[in-house]
Amino acid sequence: MEQNIIYLDNNATTAMHEDVIEAVHQSNMLYGNASSMHMAGRQAALAIEQSRQALASLIDEESSSIVFTSGASEANNTVFNIFKERIDLGSKRNRIVTTTIEHPSIIETVKYLRQLGYNVDECPVDSTGRVKMDVMNKLLGDDVALVSVMLGNNEIGTIQPVAEIARLAHQTGAFMHTDATQAIGKIPVSMRELGVDYLSLSAHKFYGPKGVGALVVKAKAPYAPLVHGGHQEGGKRAGTYNTASIVGMGVAASIAQRDLDMERKKLWKLREMLRVGILERISNVVVNGNQEHCLPGTLDVSFPHAEGESILLYLDMEGIMVSTGSACASGSLEPSYVLLASGVDIELAHGSIRFSFGRYNTEQDVAYVLEKLPPIIKRLREMSTR
């Protein structure tokens, strides 16, 4: 009997849309270097600019603001490097404010900067993973250069009040950055409405290729290249253009904009079906994150007296692929720092599973998970009490 294969790790990465696969395949024929002035170069450059327009339309921003990168991790590092350089040059604004639950590409950058002696404050979050706004207000001051707060959390799905934080940051004269990687294609993301100066994203989170993304930079926001060596992207990011992947991202952006409302409703419905089903079938579980301000496809659940790694492996044997947290922080038996920062007990953090839905999931997938998950939890809990 053929085993069901259920992929519920879409926050880690998504499968490329079939139209994106075709676009990438076709654009591999555009072999010219997009920086060259001959016909082959101009053809590649035109395809890249069309993708820039599509991405700009998706996030409601000028196309001239988009800088193509290898992904959101590079984009995040670029933003922090901009302000590291400004501080090095003697700026009176020498402090950065972020949060305790950012993506590892920011968390690890913060650790690095602190080792070098830079002043970085991390705003705590409440039990649902939302920024404590009273603390954020106290952290903001006229010595703050940059505030960086992710839009939607990759582990628990909590959506932050980024527009409100951006307004407060600007009142103190600071610049505002948001890592919107997990939100793109799932909820409306308007850079204008958010009021941010910088926005990071990755194509592979919304059915585009891996290894390509963008940093969106407002026209008057300060900038310094992370990658030097060429005139590409108006001197903002050197390196020969990854034409095929950029074209694929443009197609993915167009699809995301077209299908946004349908995608959001579908993901929320599947998430709620699984959440309600788990609560009905399994006793003593804790749903993590903010249930009102939440990405529609993310469900993080803790199962006391059952190890998350064991749950993951048993589910995998049934053809169900999930995560114990962020794929970028996996490979360690340490509990999720996001859950710990939210005040979740260490045992609950160890027993957490993240289910993240995508456009190719179905109600039948949810039914299959609800068939296989309860006996797995029962078995593991029995083992832990022996």
C-alpha positions in Angstrom: 0.0 0.0 0.0 1.4 3.4 -1.0 2.2 5.7 1.9 0.7 9.2 2.1 3.3 12.0 1.9 2.2 15.1 3.8 4.5 18.1 3.7 3.8 20.5 6.6 7.0 22.3 6.8 6.3 25.2 4.5 7.8 27.8 6.8 11.1 26.1 6.2 10.7 26.2 2.5 8.0 25.8 -0.1 7.8 23.7 -3.3 8.3 25.8 -6.4 5.0 26.6 -8.2 4.8 24.8 -11.6 4.7 28.1 -13.4 7.9 29.2 -11.6 9.6 25.9 -12.6 8.8 26.6 -16.2 9.9 30.2 -16.0 13.2 29.2 -14.5 13.7 26.6 -17.1 13.0 29.0 -20.0 15.1 31.8 -18.5 18.1 29.5 -18.4 18.2 30.2 -22.1 19.0 33.8 -21.3 22.7 33.1 -21.0 23.9 36.7 -21.5 25.3 38.6 -18.5 22.7 41.2 -17.6 25.4 43.8 -17.1 26.6 43.5 -20.8 25.5 46.0 -23.4 25.0 43.5 -26.3 21.7 41.9 -27.2 22.0 38.8 -25.0 22.8 41.0 -22.0 19.9 43.4 -22.8 17.5 40.4 -23.0 18.6 39.2 -19.5 18.4 42.7 -18.1 14.9 43.2 -19.4 13.7 39.9 -17.8 15.3 41.0 -14.5 13.6 44.4 -14.6 10.2 42.8 -15.2 10.7 40.7 -12.1 11.7 43.8 -10.2 8.4 45.4 -11.2 6.4 42.3 -10.2 8.0 42.1 -6.8 7.5 45.9 -6.3 3.8 45.5 -7.1 3.5 42.7 -4.5 4.8 44.8 -1.7 3.4 48.1 -2.8 6.8 49.9 -3.3 8.8 51.6 -6.0 10.8 49.1 -8.1 13.9 51.3 -7.7 13.9 50.4 -4.0 14.5 46.7 -4.6 18.0 45.3 -4.3 18.3 41.6 -5.3 20.2 39.4 -2.8 20.8 35.7 -2.2 17.9 35.7 0.3 16.6 37.3 3.5 19.6 36.3 5.6 21.9 38.4 3.3 19.4 41.2 3.3 19.2 41.2 7.2 22.9 41.2 7.5 23.2 44.0 5.0 20.9 46.2 7.1 22.8 45.6 10.3 26.1 46.2 8.4 24.8 49.6 7.2 24.4 50.8 10.8 27.5 49.1 12.0 29.4 51.3 9.5 27.5 54.4 10.5 28.3 53.8 14.2 32.0 53.2 13.2 32.0 56.6 11.5 31.1 58.3 14.8 27.4 58.7 14.5 25.8 60.0 17.7 23.1 57.4 17.2 25.1 54.3 18.3 22.4 51.9 19.5 20.3 49.2 17.8 17.0 47.8 19.1 15.6 44.5 18.0 13.6 41.7 19.7 14.4 38.4 21.4 12.6 36.3 18.8 14.1 37.4 15.5 15.3 35.0 12.8 18.7 33.4 13.5 20.3 35.6 10.8 19.6 38.6 13.1 20.0 36.8 16.5 23.5 35.6 15.5 24.4 39.0 14.0 23.5 40.6 17.3 25.7 38.2 19.2 28.6 39.1 16.8 28.1 42.8 17.2 28.0 42.6 21.0 31.3 40.7 20.9 32.7 43.6 19.0 31.4 46.1 21.7 28.3 47.4 19.9 25.3 48.4 21.9 22.2 46.3 20.9 19.1 45.9 23.0 16.6 43.1 22.5 13.0 43.9 23.4 11.2 41.1 25.2 7.9 39.6 24.1 4.8 38.5 26.0 3.5 35.0 26.5 2.0 35.0 23.0 5.2 36.2 21.3 4.0 39.8 20.8 6.5 42.7 21.5 6.0 44.3 24.9 5.2 47.8 23.7 5.7 49.4 27.1 9.3 48.1 27.1 9.8 49.1 23.4 8.8 52.6 24.3 11.4 52.7 27.0 14.1 51.4 24.8 13.6 54.0 22.1 15.6 57.2 22.4 17.6 59.8 20.5 20.7 57.5 20.5 18.9 54.7 18.6 20.0 54.3 15.0 18.0 51.3 13.9 15.0 49.3 15.1 14.5 45.9 13.6 11.3 43.8 14.2 10.2 40.8 12.1 6.6 41.0 10.7 5.6 37.4 11.2 7.5 34.9 13.3 8.8 31.8 11.6 8.2 29.4 14.5 5.0 30.5 16.2 3.4 32.7 13.5 2.9 35.7 15.8 2.4 38.9 13.8 4.0 42.0 15.3 2.6 45.6 15.3 5.3 46.7 12.9 3.5 49.8 11.7 3.1 51.1 15.2 6.7 50.4 16.1 7.9 52.1 12.9 5.9 55.2 13.8 7.4 55.3 17.3 10.9 54.7 15.9 10.6 57.5 13.4 9.4 59.9 16.2 12.8 59.4 17.8 14.7 59.7 14.5 15.6 56.1 14.1 15.3 54.0 11.0 13.0 50.9 10.8 13.6 47.5 9.3 11.3 44.5 9.2 12.1 40.9 8.1 8.8 40.1 6.3 10.0 36.8 4.9 7.3 34.6 6.5 4.5 37.1 5.8 4.9 37.5 2.0 2.2 35.7 0.1 0.2 34.9 3.3 -1.0 38.3 4.4 -1.1 41.7 2.7 2.3 43.3 3.0 2.5 47.0 2.0 5.8 48.7 2.6 4.0 52.0 2.5 1.4 51.1 5.1 4.0 49.5 7.3 6.0 52.7 7.1 9.4 50.9 7.3 12.6 52.0 5.7 14.0 48.5 5.0 12.2 45.2 4.3 13.8 41.7 3.8 12.3 38.7 1.9 13.2 35.4 0.3 11.6 33.8 -2.8 11.6 30.3 -1.5 9.0 31.1 1.2 6.4 31.9 -1.5 6.9 29.1 -4.0 9.9 30.7 -5.7 13.5 29.4 -6.1 15.9 29.0 -3.3 19.0 31.3 -3.1 17.3 34.5 -4.2 15.6 37.3 -2.3 15.6 41.0 -1.9 16.3 43.9 0.4 13.9 46.8 -0.2 15.4 50.2 0.7 13.5 53.4 0.8 15.0 56.1 -1.3 16.2 58.3 1.6 17.3 55.5 3.8 21.1 55.2 4.4 22.9 52.4 2.5 26.3 50.6 2.4 27.0 47.5 0.3 27.6 44.2 2.1 29.1 42.8 -1.1 31.6 45.0 -2.9 33.1 44.5 -6.3 30.8 45.5 -9.1 28.3 48.1 -10.4 25.3 45.7 -10.3 22.1 47.0 -8.5 23.3 50.5 -8.9 26.4 49.7 -6.9 24.4 48.4 -4.0 25.2 44.7 -4.4 28.0 43.3 -6.5 27.9 40.0 -8.3 26.7 38.6 -11.6 22.9 38.4 -11.7 21.3 35.1 -11.0 18.9 35.7 -13.9 17.0 32.4 -13.8 16.2 32.6 -10.1 15.3 36.3 -10.3 12.9 35.6 -13.1 11.4 32.7 -11.0 11.0 35.1 -8.1 9.2 37.6 -10.3 6.7 34.9 -11.4 6.2 33.7 -7.9 5.5 37.3 -6.8 2.9 37.7 -9.5 1.2 34.5 -8.4 1.4 35.5 -4.8 -0.3 38.8 -5.5 -3.0 37.2 -7.7 -3.8 34.4 -5.2 -3.3 36.2 -1.9 -6.8 36.4 -0.6 -7.6 32.8 -1.6 -4.3 31.6 -0.1 -4.8 33.3 3.2 -8.3 31.9 3.6 -7.3 28.4 2.7 -4.2 28.3 5.0 -6.3 29.7 7.9 -9.0 27.1 7.4 -6.5 24.2 7.3 -4.7 25.5 10.4 -7.9 25.8 12.3 -9.1 22.4 11.3 -5.8 20.9 12.7 -5.8 23.0 15.8 -9.4 22.1 16.7 -8.9 18.5 15.8 -5.8 18.2 18.0 -7.6 19.8 21.0 -10.5 17.4 20.5 -8.4 14.2 20.2 -5.4 14.8 22.4 -5.6 15.9 26.1 -3.1 18.2 27.8 -1.7 20.2 24.8 -0.7 23.8 24.6 -1.1 25.9 21.5 1.8 28.4 21.3 1.8 31.9 19.9 -0.8 34.6 19.5 -4.1 33.2 18.2 -5.5 36.5 17.0 -2.4 38.1 15.4 -1.1 35.0 13.6 0.1 34.0 10.2 -2.6 31.9 8.7 -0.6 28.7 7.9 1.4 28.4 11.1 0.4 26.2 14.1 2.9 25.5 16.9 1.7 23.0 19.5 3.4 21.6 22.7 2.7 18.1 23.9 3.8 17.7 27.5 5.6 14.4 28.3 6.5 13.8 24.6 9.8 14.9 23.1 9.5 17.0 20.0 12.2 15.2 18.1 10.5 11.9 18.8 7.2 13.2 17.6 8.9 14.5 14.4 10.5 11.1 13.7 7.4 9.1 14.3 5.4 11.4 12.1 8.1 11.2 9.4 7.8 7.4 9.5 4.1 7.9 8.7 5.0 10.2 5.8 4.2 13.4 7.6 6.9 16.1 7.5 6.9 18.8 10.3 9.4 20.8 12.3 10.4 21.2 15.9 11.0 24.9 15.3 13.0 26.9 12.9 14.9 25.0 10.1 17.6 27.6 10.4 18.2 26.7 14.0 17.8 22.9 13.7 20.5 20.3 14.3 20.5 21.0 18.0 18.6 19.4 20.8 18.2 22.7 22.5 14.6 23.9 23.0 13.3 26.7 20.8 14.7 30.1 21.9 11.5 31.7 20.5 9.3 29.7 22.9 11.7 30.2 25.8 11.6 34.0 25.1 7.8 33.8 25.2 8.0 32.3 28.7 7.1 28.8 27.7 8.3 26.2 30.2 11.4 24.3 29.0 9.6 21.0 29.0 6.8 22.4 26.9 9.4 23.9 24.6 11.1 20.5 24.2 7.8 19.0 23.3 6.8 21.5 20.6 5.9 20.8 17.0 5.4 23.4 14.2 2.9 22.5 11.5 3.2 25.0 8.6 0.8 24.8 5.7 1.1 25.7 2.0 -0.9 26.0 -1.1 -0.6 22.3 -2.0 -2.0 21.0 1.3 -5.6 19.7 1.5 -8.2 18.9 4.1 -7.3 15.2 3.5 -3.8 16.0 4.7 -5.3 17.3 8.0 -7.5 14.3 8.4 -4.5 12.0 7.9 -2.4 13.9 10.5 -5.3 13.7 13.0 -5.5 9.9 12.4 -1.8 9.3 13.0 -0.8 12.0 15.6 -2.9 10.9 18.6 -1.6 7.3 18.9 2.0 8.6 18.5 1.5 11.0 21.4 -0.1 8.3 23.5 2.7 5.9 22.8 5.4 8.5 23.6 3.7 9.5 26.8 3.4 5.9 27.9 7.1 5.5 27.3 8.0 8.6 29.3 6.1 7.4 32.4 7.6 3.9 32.5 
